[in-house]
Amino acid sequence: QVQLVESGGGLVQAGGSLSLSCAASGRTLSSYAMGWFRQAPGKEREFIAAISQRGGSTYYADSVKGRFTISRDNAKNTVYLQMNSLKPEETAVYYCATDRNGVAGTQDPGGYVYWGQGTQVTVSS
């Protein structure tokens, strides 16, 4: 069992930046590929980024490429999401998750097994 806790969300103006963290307990994260997702009210959960177990491979949704960066520090059992040039339409609850099958880069939420409770990101116009 893995417990994930996201932090770093908040209110930011359009064009601003936020850095999210996802801290794990229960098991070492180095066994898992990781992903970040977001979900706005009334919308489906959306893939944002993913990273392989050792961090050597990263994957991004087209909508965030060049603006968001996923990284991890396995020694700290933590995964990060740096978000730059944020847009109002990116207001959502942001979640981190561990992969289910050891395959990095999965964009389907069903491919992830452990989820955090989410952190709210609000981008004002």
Phi, psi and chi 1 to 4 in degrees:
 res  aa     phi    psi   chi1   chi2   chi3   chi4
   1 GLN       -  137.4 -166.9   82.8  -15.1      -
   2 VAL  -123.1  131.9  177.1      -      -      -
   3 GLN  -105.9  130.7  -68.0   79.5   42.6      -
   4 LEU  -118.6  136.6  -58.7  172.8      -      -
   5 VAL  -130.6  116.8  178.3      -      -      -
   6 GLU   -88.0  150.5  -59.1   93.9  -21.2      -
   7 SER  -151.6  167.0   61.0      -      -      -
   8 GLY   103.4   -4.2      -      -      -      -
   9 GLY   -70.9  171.9      -      -      -      -
  10 GLY   163.3 -162.6      -      -      -      -
  11 LEU  -103.0  130.7  174.3   64.0      -      -
  12 VAL  -142.1  150.0   64.4      -      -      -
  13 GLN   -77.9  155.3  -71.8 -171.5  -27.7      -
  14 ALA   -54.5  135.7      -      -      -      -
  15 GLY    90.6   -8.9      -      -      -      -
  16 GLY   -84.4 -175.3      -      -      -      -
  17 SER  -130.1  151.9  -61.2      -      -      -
  18 LEU  -142.6  151.8  -79.9  175.3      -      -
  19 SER  -122.6  119.0 -179.4      -      -      -
  20 LEU   -98.5  148.1  -55.1 -176.4      -      -
  21 SER  -124.6  151.7  -62.7      -      -      -
  22 CYS  -134.1  106.6  170.3      -      -      -
  23 ALA  -100.6  137.9      -      -      -      -
  24 ALA  -113.5  151.2      -      -      -      -
  25 SER  -142.8  162.2   60.9      -      -      -
  26 GLY   101.2  -46.2      -      -      -      -
  27 ARG  -147.9  159.6  -68.7 -172.8   65.9  178.5
  28 THR   -72.9  137.1  175.8      -      -      -
  29 LEU   -73.8  -15.7  -87.2 -172.1      -      -
  30 SER   -64.3  -14.2   60.8      -      -      -
  31 SER   -80.7  -10.6  -58.8      -      -      -
  32 TYR  -121.5  138.6  -62.7   95.0      -      -
  33 ALA   -71.9  152.6      -      -      -      -
  34 MET  -127.9  156.1  -61.9  -67.4  -63.0      -
  35 GLY  -140.6  156.1      -      -      -      -
  36 TRP  -117.1  137.9  -78.9   96.7      -      -
  37 PHE  -132.6  167.7  -69.7   76.0      -      -
  38 ARG  -142.6  155.8   63.0 -170.4  176.8 -163.7
  39 GLN  -143.9  119.0 -171.8  166.4   19.0      -
  40 ALA   -91.7  157.4      -      -      -      -
  41 PRO   -55.6  129.9  -26.2   34.5      -      -
  42 GLY    77.9    4.9      -      -      -      -
  43 LYS  -120.0  162.6  -65.7 -170.7  175.8 -178.6
  44 GLU   -76.0  158.3  -66.5 -173.6   -8.9      -
  45 ARG   -67.1  133.0 -166.4  161.7  -66.0 -168.1
  46 GLU  -117.2  132.3  174.4 -169.7   17.5      -
  47 PHE   -68.2  138.2  169.2   80.2      -      -
  48 ILE  -115.6  -55.0  -58.3  172.2      -      -
  49 ALA  -158.1  158.0      -      -      -      -
  50 ALA  -146.1  159.7      -      -      -      -
  51 ILE  -144.5  143.7 -170.4  166.9      -      -
  52 SER   -73.6  172.9   59.4      -      -      -
  53 GLN   -58.1  -39.1  -74.5   84.7  -23.3      -
  54 ARG  -101.1   -0.7  -65.4 -174.0  179.3 -178.0
  55 GLY    88.5    4.3      -      -      -      -
  56 GLY   -75.5  -19.5      -      -      -      -
  57 SER  -127.7  135.5  -62.7      -      -      -
  58 THR  -128.5  154.6   55.8      -      -      -
  59 TYR  -140.2  141.9  -50.2   81.3      -      -
  60 TYR  -136.9  148.2  -63.8   95.1      -      -
  61 ALA   -67.5  148.2      -      -      -      -
  62 ASP   -57.8  -33.0  -72.5  -16.4      -      -
  63 SER   -68.4  -17.8   60.7      -      -      -
  64 VAL  -117.7   -4.2  -53.9      -      -      -
  65 LYS   -56.8  134.1  -83.7 -179.0 -175.0  175.6
  66 GLY    86.9  -11.8      -      -      -      -
  67 ARG  -117.4  -31.8  -61.9 -173.1  -62.3  118.3
  68 PHE  -109.4  147.9  -72.0   16.4      -      -
  69 THR  -134.8  124.8  -58.2      -      -      -
  70 ILE   -99.0  141.9 -172.5  171.5      -      -
  71 SER  -151.4  171.2   61.0      -      -      -
  72 ARG  -149.2  153.3   66.8 -168.7  -60.9  161.3
  73 ASP  -130.0   97.1 -175.5  -19.4      -      -
  74 ASN   -66.3  -27.6  -73.9  -21.0      -      -
  75 ALA   -64.8  -29.2      -      -      -      -
  76 LYS   -99.6    0.7  -65.5 -176.9  177.7  179.5
  77 ASN    54.9   43.4 -125.4   23.2      -      -
  78 THR  -138.7  142.7  -58.2      -      -      -
  79 VAL  -118.9  147.1  177.6      -      -      -
  80 TYR  -124.7  156.6  -54.4   95.8      -      -
  81 LEU  -138.8  109.6 -175.6   68.5      -      -
  82 GLN   -91.3  125.6  175.9   65.4   40.0      -
  83 MET  -121.3  120.7  -54.4 -173.9  -65.7      -
  84 ASN  -117.7  160.1  -61.1  -32.8      -      -
  85 SER    51.6   49.2  -58.0      -      -      -
  86 LEU   -67.8  148.8  -77.6  160.0      -      -
  87 LYS  -117.6  152.2  -54.9  173.6 -177.3  179.1
  88 PRO   -56.8  -34.9  -28.5   36.4      -      -
  89 GLU   -71.5   -4.7   56.0  -95.3   37.1      -
  90 GLU   -93.2    7.6  -65.1 -179.7  -50.5      -
  91 THR   -63.3  124.7  -66.4      -      -      -
  92 ALA  -175.5  173.3      -      -      -      -
  93 VAL   -90.4  130.5  177.9      -      -      -
  94 TYR  -105.5  133.1  -76.2   65.5      -      -
  95 TYR  -124.8  145.9  -60.4   89.8      -      -
  96 CYS  -108.4  159.1   64.0      -      -      -
  97 ALA  -156.4  154.3      -      -      -      -
  98 THR   -98.8  144.7   63.7      -      -      -
  99 ASP   -69.3  160.1   83.2  -75.1      -      -
 100 ARG   -94.2  -32.7 -176.3 -176.5  -60.1  -83.4
 101 ASN  -120.3    7.7  -59.9  -44.7      -      -
 102 GLY    77.9   16.5      -      -      -      -
 103 VAL  -108.5  120.3  177.0      -      -      -
 104 ALA   -80.5  147.6      -      -      -      -
 105 GLY    92.7    3.0      -      -      -      -
 106 THR   -63.1  132.4  -58.1      -      -      -
 107 GLN  -100.2  -11.9  -62.1 -166.7   12.2      -
 108 ASP   -82.4  123.8  179.6   -1.1      -      -
 109 PRO   -55.9  -27.6  -25.1   33.8      -      -
 110 GLY   -65.3  -14.4      -      -      -      -
 111 GLY   -84.4    6.4      -      -      -      -
 112 TYR  -121.4  147.0  -66.6   80.0      -      -
 113 VAL  -114.3  -40.9   57.8      -      -      -
 114 TYR  -109.9  135.1  -63.0  113.9      -      -
 115 TRP  -128.0  147.9  -67.0   81.0      -      -
 116 GLY   -82.2 -179.7      -      -      -      -
 117 GLN   -84.9  -12.3   83.1  -68.3  -16.7      -
 118 GLY    94.6  155.0      -      -      -      -
 119 THR  -133.3  135.2 -174.4      -      -      -
 120 GLN   -79.5  131.1  176.2   70.7   44.6      -
 121 VAL  -119.0  123.3  171.4      -      -      -
 122 THR  -121.6  123.6  -57.8      -      -      -
 123 VAL  -111.6  116.3 -174.5      -      -      -
 124 SER   -90.8  149.4   63.5      -      -      -
 125 SER   -91.9      -   55.6      -      -      -
